[in-house]
Amino acid sequence: MKILLVDGTIIGRKTGAILEQVEQYINEFDGDLEITQLHLADFEHQFVDGRPFDQYNDDMKKLVKTIEEADGYILATPIFQGSIPGVLKNTFDFLHPKALRYKPVSIVANGGTYQHHLVVENQLKPILDYFRALVTPNYVYTHAGHFDKDNNIIDENVHERLREMSRVFVKYCELSKDLPKETIDQH
């Protein structure tokens, strides 16, 4: 299975640091998964504006293709101004409504304080529900105090929660292998 670890921002380093740790934990539970990190900062972004898809730049075409070809995802996002970054929302807007259907997804988010953890519940989960993704129930939210000055995770509870999220994600991957992505309904 192709697993994509998506760093959902174009600035900062904490979400990337979290994904590096998650990759290690996933490999502990299943070393056969093909894991790739995708950093939105590596692409020249254009706004979704309604034009035909073939009129967007090559980076946007590559980004969408890479996401659609994956079999599962760990989404990492910072929380800015009580919301997910616009570049991440714009990326979702490029995707076909069936692109993530019945594919496992786990979420990690990072904010400056504890107060923004509900952004995952109020914004990100509804988007993933629209795509009918298989979202694991145990997302991990971190804040600035969980990291040292070099963006290493220093909180053991965060490590435990990331390890458990990774374990559950691997189980969702196993579950999704036999689940047809084509539906019997037309939606």
N, C-alpha and C positions, 0 to 999 in steps of 0.2 A: 504494500500500500504506500502511496505517496502522501506524505504528511507535510503540510506547509505551516511554518511558524511565521506568522505575519506581524511585523513590527509596524503598527498603525500610525506612525507619525513620521515627519520629516526632520524633526529636531529632537535633541535630547538623547540620553544614553540609557536611562533606567529600563525602558521597555525591552531594549535589546539585551541588557544584562539579565533580565528575568527570563527571556527566551533561551538564552544560553544555558541557564540552570535547568529550565524545563526540558530542554533537549537531553541533558544528561540523565534526568529522571526517567524520561520516556525510554531511553536506551536501556536502563536498568530493567524495565519491565518487558520490553520487546526490542531486541537488537536487530530484528529483521525489517523494521519499518524504514522506509526510505525518507529521511528527514531533510528538508531544505528550508533555510531561512530566507524570507522575503522581506526586504526593507523598503518601505514606500519612498524613503529618501533616495533610493537608487534610480528613480524614474522621473522623467520630465512629464509632469502632470498637466492635463487640460481639464477644464470644467465640462461636465456633462451638460450639454445645451440643446439636445434634441436632434442634432444632425445625424445622418446615417453613420453607423459605426465605422464604416470603411474610410470616413473622412477624418478620423482622429489620427494622431501621430503613432509611430511604430511602438513607442514605449507603452502607450495605453493599450494597444493591441496585444503586446507581449504580456503586460500585467494581467489583463483579463484572461488570456489563454492559460497563463501559469496558474491562476486561481481556479479556473474551471477544470483543469486537468488533475488537480489534487483530489485525494480521497478523504482527507480530514484536515482539520485546522486547529491551531492554537492561535487565538487572536490576542495580541497585546496592545493595549492602548493607554496613553496618558489621558487624564481628565483635565481639560482646559476650560475655565469659566463655566464649570458645571455641565460640561458636554464633551462628547467625543470630538476629536479633531475633524475639521472640515475635509481634510484630505482622505480620511478613512471613510466618511460618509459619501464623499464623491466616488470613491472606489466601489462602494456598495451600489451606487447608482448606475455604474457601468455594467453590472452583472445581470445576466438573464435571470428571471425569477426562479428558474429551476436549477441554477448553477450549484447551489449548496444543498439541494434536496436530499434528505436522508443521509447526509454526511456528518460525521461527528465533529463537534466544535467545543473547545474549552476556551474560557476567557480569563485573561489576567489584565488587571488595570492598575494604574498607578496615579496617585494624586498627591498634592501637597499636604493634605490633611485627611482626617477620617471622614469628614462630612460629605465627600463626593462619591462614596461607594455605591449609592443608589443609582448613579448614572448607568451602571451595568443593568440594573433591573428595569429602569424606566426608559432607556434608549436602546442599548445594545441588544438585549434579549428580544424586544419586540421586532427589531430589524431581522434578527436571525429566525424568529418565529415566522415572519413573512416568507422567508426563504425555505421554511420547513426543515431547517437543519436539526440534527440531533444534538442539542445542547446539553452538556453534562451539568448536573445540578450544583456542582461545587466550584464556582469561580473563585479566584483569589484576588483580593484587593490589597495593594500595598500603599504606603505613604512614605514621604521623605525620610522619616525616622527609622525606617527599616533598612537603610543603606548607609554605608560609610562614604567617605569623601571620594572614593574611587568607584562608586556605584556597585560595590559588592553587597550582596544581601547579608546582613549581620543578625537578623532576627531568626531564631531557631523555629519559632512557631510558623513563620512564613515558609521556611524550608519544608516543614512537615506538611503544610497545606498544599504547597506546590507538588510535593512527592505524591500526596494522596490524589490530587487532581490529575496528575499524570497517570497514576494507576487506573483510575476510573476512565480516563480518556482511552487508554489502551483497550480496556474492556468494551467500550463503545465502538472502537475500531473493529474488534472481533465481531460484534453484533451486526455491524453494518455490512460486513462482507457478503452475507447471504440475503440482504434486503434489496430487492430490485429498486433501482432508481426511477424507473418508469412506473407511473401509477395507473390504476384501473379507472380513475376518474379523469376528467379533462382539465383539472385545475392545477 
